[in-house]
Amino acid sequence: MSTSIDLEERLVAKANQDRIPITANFELTPTCTLNCDMCFIHTTKSIVKKLGGLRSVDEWLDLAEQLKEMGTLFILLTGGEPMLYPGFKELYIALRKMGFILTLNSNGTLIDEETIKIFAELQPRRMNITLYGTSSETYERLCHNVDGYQKTMKGLRLLKQYHIDTKINVSVVEKNKGDYKSILATAKELGMPVVVNSYMSPCTRKECRGLRDIRYERMCPKEAAAADIEYYKYKYGEEFPEFVKGTLYRIDNGPYQREGQGLDCRAGKSSCWINWRHIMTPCVAMESPAVDIKGSTIAECWKKITTACDALPKHEECAGCKIRSICDVCFEEANEEKRAFGNLNYLCEMTHHKKEILESYALEQK
């Protein structure tokens, strides 16, 4: 396993250097079986129709052929709920037979016996299933689907039964924070790894901004910080004290990033996002730079994206920050915080609270 991870890291590093889109993300549809209050992608069928409708399987496969020629190895199929896309099974099978390594982001509600047998025969690299709570009441309150919990759990059990590599994603917000520990317990019971996100960004999609207000959905900075620390305890187990010690040492001794927060991830270097309208952006959160694929080749679009990304300015507010190593800030999240609220206060407060909790824990251990 470590050998394959090391190989992938070398491939990604080379792709970053050479600006090869080794990873592509296909957002098949913005529609979903759930309607989560903090989601910044989900839109209605009427909006989809008004904006031109979904793209066909053949259109997606044409993009895939072009990407393959450019060196793309990995494709993430996502949404919305990707399995709600009308041609999902046909597209999935075709992409696997083309040799792509596929990962899926899903809420798990549409995984049935027919779908699981396709996954068993043509296995994805991994399924990323978001679990929003541990009761029908939580799913009704947050996701507005009273059947969502039972359907998600059925999907998770099928994935486990058929030995499909599965990771559970957890988004902790105000309306499901009471289920947080039981979600972690469920993941442990299923024997599936977990990734937790307690920071919720403001809406990045223009068509979604009037539908939800993140101020009323995400936790206060202190609670979000505490949720992160709870995840670290779960993740590191008996090694958590060493994690705390090492983290505080790096905070106290550096090295510190003297420059502001730039676009430091793989977006626009070795990874691109193609949304349901076939508009290419560097990642899911970024609305710009953006290139409409219609009438152009993928190679032409990718060149425009990489050139624009290389010219993006940094967020100088983050320059020299000594606790940046434990901050959830990324370039676009900083953009969105400033667009929505005029500052980075939420992220800064959340990070300072994380540091305080870690310091308090360290004192208790002495």
C-alpha positions as CSV (number, residue, x, y, z in Angstrom):
1,M,0.0,0.0,0.0
2,S,2.7,2.5,0.9
3,T,4.5,1.8,-2.3
4,S,1.4,2.6,-4.4
5,I,0.9,5.8,-2.3
6,D,4.5,6.8,-2.8
7,L,4.2,6.2,-6.6
8,E,1.0,8.3,-6.7
9,E,2.7,11.1,-4.8
10,R,5.6,11.1,-7.3
11,L,3.1,11.1,-10.2
12,V,1.2,14.1,-8.7
13,A,4.4,16.0,-8.0
14,K,5.5,15.5,-11.6
15,A,2.0,16.5,-12.9
16,N,2.0,19.7,-10.7
17,Q,5.4,20.6,-12.2
18,D,4.4,19.9,-15.8
19,R,0.8,21.2,-15.4
20,I,-0.8,17.9,-16.4
21,P,-4.4,17.4,-15.3
22,I,-3.7,13.9,-13.8
23,T,-7.0,14.2,-11.9
24,A,-10.3,15.4,-13.3
25,N,-13.5,15.9,-11.4
26,F,-16.8,15.3,-13.2
27,E,-19.8,17.1,-11.6
28,L,-22.5,15.1,-13.4
29,T,-25.6,16.9,-11.9
30,P,-26.3,19.5,-9.2
31,T,-29.6,17.7,-8.3
32,C,-29.7,15.4,-5.3
33,T,-31.8,13.0,-3.3
34,L,-31.1,15.2,-0.3
35,N,-31.4,19.0,0.2
36,C,-28.9,19.7,2.9
37,D,-29.1,23.2,4.4
38,M,-25.4,24.0,4.0
39,C,-24.9,22.6,0.5
40,F,-23.5,25.1,-2.1
41,I,-24.1,23.0,-5.2
42,H,-27.6,21.5,-5.0
43,T,-30.1,23.2,-7.2
44,T,-33.6,22.4,-8.4
45,K,-34.6,20.6,-11.6
46,S,-36.2,23.8,-12.8
47,I,-33.0,25.7,-12.5
48,V,-31.1,22.9,-14.3
49,K,-33.6,23.1,-17.2
50,K,-33.5,26.9,-17.3
51,L,-29.6,26.8,-17.6
52,G,-29.6,24.3,-20.4
53,G,-30.1,20.9,-18.9
54,L,-27.6,18.1,-18.1
55,R,-24.9,17.0,-20.6
56,S,-25.2,13.6,-22.4
57,V,-23.1,10.5,-21.7
58,D,-21.5,10.9,-25.1
59,E,-20.4,14.5,-24.2
60,W,-18.8,13.3,-21.0
61,L,-17.1,10.5,-22.8
62,D,-15.7,12.9,-25.4
63,L,-14.2,14.9,-22.6
64,A,-12.8,11.8,-21.0
65,E,-11.1,10.8,-24.3
66,Q,-9.4,14.2,-24.6
67,L,-8.3,14.1,-21.0
68,K,-6.9,10.6,-21.4
69,E,-4.7,11.9,-24.3
70,M,-3.5,14.7,-21.9
71,G,-2.4,12.2,-19.2
72,T,-5.5,12.1,-16.9
73,L,-5.5,8.9,-14.8
74,F,-8.0,9.7,-12.0
75,I,-11.6,10.8,-12.3
76,L,-13.9,11.7,-9.5
77,L,-17.6,11.3,-10.2
78,T,-19.6,13.7,-8.1
79,G,-22.7,15.9,-7.9
80,G,-25.1,16.7,-6.4
81,E,-25.7,13.0,-6.2
82,P,-23.9,11.4,-9.2
83,M,-26.0,8.3,-9.2
84,L,-29.0,10.5,-9.9
85,Y,-27.5,11.4,-13.3
86,P,-29.7,9.5,-15.8
87,G,-26.8,7.8,-17.6
88,F,-24.7,7.1,-14.5
89,K,-24.3,3.4,-14.9
90,E,-23.5,3.6,-18.6
91,L,-21.0,6.3,-18.0
92,Y,-19.4,4.6,-15.1
93,I,-18.9,1.3,-17.0
94,A,-17.5,3.1,-20.0
95,L,-15.0,5.1,-18.0
96,R,-13.8,2.0,-16.1
97,K,-13.3,0.2,-19.4
98,M,-11.3,3.1,-20.8
99,G,-8.9,2.5,-17.9
100,F,-9.6,5.4,-15.6
101,I,-9.2,5.0,-11.9
102,L,-12.6,6.2,-10.5
103,T,-13.6,7.6,-7.2
104,L,-17.2,8.5,-6.3
105,N,-18.6,11.1,-3.9
106,S,-22.1,10.1,-2.9
107,N,-24.7,10.2,-0.1
108,G,-25.3,6.5,-0.5
109,T,-29.1,6.7,-0.8
110,L,-29.2,5.2,-4.3
111,I,-26.9,2.2,-3.8
112,D,-29.0,-0.9,-4.6
113,E,-28.4,-4.5,-5.5
114,E,-28.0,-3.7,-9.2
115,T,-25.5,-0.8,-8.7
116,I,-23.4,-2.7,-6.1
117,K,-22.9,-5.6,-8.5
118,I,-21.5,-3.2,-11.1
119,F,-19.2,-1.8,-8.4
120,A,-18.2,-5.3,-7.4
121,E,-17.3,-6.3,-11.0
122,L,-15.7,-3.0,-12.0
123,Q,-14.5,-1.7,-8.6
124,P,-14.0,2.0,-8.0
125,R,-10.8,3.1,-6.3
126,R,-13.0,4.3,-3.4
127,M,-16.5,5.4,-2.5
128,N,-16.7,8.5,-0.4
129,I,-20.0,8.4,1.4
130,T,-21.2,11.4,3.5
131,L,-23.1,10.4,6.6
132,Y,-25.1,13.3,8.0
133,G,-26.5,11.8,11.1
134,T,-27.5,8.7,12.9
135,S,-31.3,9.1,12.9
136,S,-34.2,9.7,10.6
137,E,-35.0,12.8,12.6
138,T,-31.5,14.4,11.9
139,Y,-31.8,13.6,8.2
140,E,-35.3,15.2,8.1
141,R,-34.1,18.3,10.0
142,L,-30.8,18.8,8.0
143,C,-31.3,17.0,4.7
144,H,-35.1,17.3,4.4
145,N,-35.4,13.6,3.6
146,V,-36.9,11.4,6.4
147,D,-35.9,8.2,4.6
148,G,-32.3,9.4,4.0
149,Y,-30.7,7.8,7.0
150,Q,-32.1,4.3,6.4
151,K,-31.2,4.4,2.7
152,T,-27.7,5.7,3.5
153,M,-27.1,2.9,6.0
154,K,-28.4,0.3,3.6
155,G,-25.9,1.6,1.0
156,L,-23.0,1.5,3.5
157,R,-23.8,-2.1,4.5
158,L,-24.0,-3.1,0.9
159,L,-20.6,-1.6,0.2
160,K,-19.2,-3.4,3.2
161,Q,-20.8,-6.7,2.2
162,Y,-19.3,-6.5,-1.3
163,H,-15.9,-5.3,0.0
164,I,-15.9,-2.0,-1.8
165,D,-13.2,0.4,-0.4
166,T,-15.3,3.1,1.4
167,K,-14.5,6.2,3.3
168,I,-17.1,8.1,5.4
169,N,-17.2,11.9,5.1
170,V,-18.7,13.9,7.9
171,S,-19.9,17.5,7.7
172,V,-20.6,18.8,11.2
173,V,-23.0,21.7,11.4
174,E,-25.4,23.2,13.8
175,K,-28.3,20.8,13.0
176,N,-26.3,17.5,13.3
177,K,-23.7,18.3,16.0
178,G,-25.6,16.2,18.5
179,D,-25.0,13.2,16.3
180,Y,-21.3,13.8,15.8
181,K,-19.9,11.2,18.3
182,S,-22.5,8.6,17.2
183,I,-21.5,9.1,13.6
184,L,-17.9,8.4,14.5
185,A,-19.0,5.3,16.4
186,T,-21.0,4.1,13.4
187,A,-18.0,4.5,11.2
188,K,-15.9,2.5,13.7
189,E,-18.5,-0.2,13.8
190,L,-18.5,-0.5,10.0
191,G,-14.7,-0.5,10.0
192,M,-14.6,2.4,7.6
193,P,-12.1,5.4,7.7
194,V,-13.5,8.8,8.4
195,V,-12.7,12.4,7.3
196,V,-14.4,15.2,9.2
197,N,-15.1,18.7,8.0
198,S,-16.3,21.2,10.6
199,Y,-15.6,24.3,8.5
200,M,-18.4,25.2,6.2
201,S,-17.7,27.8,3.4
202,P,-20.2,30.4,2.2
203,C,-22.0,29.6,-1.0
204,T,-19.7,29.8,-4.0
205,R,-22.3,29.1,-6.7
206,K,-24.3,32.2,-7.8
207,E,-27.4,30.2,-8.4
208,C,-27.4,28.9,-4.8
209,R,-26.6,32.1,-2.9
210,G,-30.2,33.1,-2.4
211,L,-31.2,29.6,-1.2
212,R,-29.2,29.3,2.0
213,D,-27.2,31.4,4.4
214,I,-24.2,29.7,6.0
215,R,-24.3,31.9,9.0
216,Y,-27.3,30.0,10.3
217,E,-26.0,26.6,9.3
218,R,-22.4,26.3,10.5
219,M,-21.4,26.1,14.1
220,C,-19.8,29.0,15.9
221,P,-16.0,29.1,15.6
222,K,-15.4,27.6,19.0
223,E,-17.7,24.7,18.4
224,A,-16.2,24.1,15.0
225,A,-12.7,24.1,16.5
226,A,-13.8,21.6,19.2
227,A,-15.3,19.3,16.6
228,D,-11.9,19.3,14.8
229,I,-10.1,18.4,18.0
230,E,-12.6,15.6,18.6
231,Y,-11.8,14.2,15.2
232,Y,-8.1,14.3,15.9
233,K,-8.6,12.3,19.1
234,Y,-10.6,9.8,17.1
235,K,-8.0,9.7,14.2
236,Y,-4.9,9.4,16.3
237,G,-6.2,7.4,19.3
238,E,-3.4,6.6,21.7
239,E,-1.0,8.7,19.6
240,F,-3.1,11.9,20.2
241,P,-0.8,13.2,22.9
242,E,2.2,13.0,20.5
243,F,0.1,14.7,17.8
244,V,-0.7,17.6,20.3
245,K,3.0,17.8,21.3
246,G,4.2,17.9,17.7
247,T,1.6,20.4,16.6
248,L,2.3,22.8,19.4
249,Y,6.0,22.5,18.8
250,R,5.5,23.5,15.1
251,I,3.3,26.4,16.2
252,D,6.0,27.7,18.6
253,N,9.0,27.0,16.5
254,G,7.9,27.3,12.9
255,P,8.8,27.3,10.1
256,Y,6.3,30.0,9.3
257,Q,4.9,30.9,5.9
258,R,5.9,34.5,5.4
259,E,3.9,35.0,2.3
260,G,0.1,35.3,2.1
261,Q,-2.3,32.5,1.4
262,G,-2.1,31.6,-2.3
263,L,-3.5,28.8,-4.4
264,D,-1.2,26.2,-2.9
265,C,-3.1,23.0,-3.6
266,R,-3.3,20.9,-6.8
267,A,-6.2,23.0,-8.3
268,G,-5.1,24.5,-11.6
269,K,-1.8,22.6,-11.5
270,S,-2.7,18.9,-11.8
271,S,-6.4,18.9,-11.1
272,C,-9.5,20.4,-12.8
273,W,-13.2,20.6,-12.1
274,I,-15.8,20.3,-14.9
275,N,-19.3,21.1,-13.7
276,W,-22.6,19.9,-15.1
277,R,-22.8,22.7,-17.5
278,H,-19.3,21.8,-18.9
279,I,-17.6,24.8,-17.5
280,M,-14.0,24.1,-16.3
281,T,-12.7,25.6,-13.1
282,P,-9.7,24.8,-10.9
283,C,-11.8,23.2,-8.2
284,V,-15.4,22.9,-6.9
285,A,-15.2,26.0,-4.8
286,M,-13.8,28.4,-7.4
287,E,-16.1,30.2,-9.9
288,S,-13.2,31.9,-11.5
289,P,-11.1,31.4,-13.5
290,A,-13.6,29.6,-15.6
291,V,-13.7,28.5,-19.2
292,D,-16.7,27.2,-21.1
293,I,-15.7,24.0,-22.9
294,K,-18.2,24.4,-25.7
295,G,-16.4,25.2,-28.9
296,S,-12.9,24.5,-27.5
297,T,-10.7,21.5,-26.8
298,I,-10.0,20.4,-23.2
299,A,-6.3,21.2,-23.8
300,E,-7.2,24.8,-24.8
301,C,-9.4,25.2,-21.7
302,W,-6.8,23.7,-19.4
303,K,-4.1,26.0,-20.7
304,K,-6.3,29.0,-19.9
305,I,-7.0,27.7,-16.4
306,T,-3.4,27.1,-15.5
307,T,-2.2,30.5,-16.9
308,A,-4.9,32.3,-14.9
309,C,-4.2,30.3,-11.7
310,D,-0.5,31.1,-11.9
311,A,-1.4,34.9,-11.9
312,L,-3.8,34.8,-8.9
313,P,-2.8,37.2,-6.0
314,K,-2.2,36.0,-2.5
315,H,-4.3,36.8,0.6
316,E,-1.8,39.0,2.4
317,E,-3.9,38.9,5.7
318,C,-2.4,35.4,6.2
319,A,1.3,36.4,5.8
320,G,3.4,35.5,8.7
321,C,0.6,33.9,10.7
322,K,2.2,31.6,13.3
323,I,-0.9,29.3,13.6
324,R,-1.5,28.9,9.9
325,S,-0.4,25.2,10.1
326,I,-3.7,24.4,11.9
327,C,-5.9,26.7,9.9
328,D,-8.5,25.4,7.5
329,V,-8.0,28.4,5.2
330,C,-7.5,27.8,1.5
331,F,-7.3,30.4,-1.3
332,E,-10.9,30.2,-2.4
333,E,-12.4,29.8,1.1
334,A,-10.6,33.1,2.0
335,N,-12.1,34.6,-1.1
336,E,-15.6,33.5,-0.2
337,E,-15.3,34.6,3.5
338,K,-14.3,38.1,2.3
339,R,-17.0,38.2,-0.4
340,A,-19.7,37.2,2.1
341,F,-18.5,38.9,5.3
342,G,-15.7,41.3,4.3
343,N,-13.0,39.5,6.4
344,L,-11.5,36.2,7.5
345,N,-12.7,36.5,11.2
346,Y,-14.5,33.2,11.3
347,L,-11.5,31.2,10.1
348,C,-9.1,33.1,12.4
349,E,-11.3,32.7,15.4
350,M,-11.8,29.0,14.7
351,T,-8.0,28.5,14.4
352,H,-7.2,30.4,17.6
353,H,-9.8,28.2,19.5
354,K,-8.1,25.1,18.1
355,K,-4.8,26.3,19.5
356,E,-6.3,27.1,22.9
357,I,-7.9,23.6,23.1
358,L,-4.6,21.9,22.2
359,E,-2.7,24.0,24.8
360,S,-5.3,23.2,27.5
361,Y,-5.0,19.5,26.7
362,A,-1.2,19.7,26.9
363,L,-1.4,21.4,30.3
364,E,-3.7,18.7,31.6
365,Q,-1.2,16.0,30.7
366,K,1.6,17.6,32.7
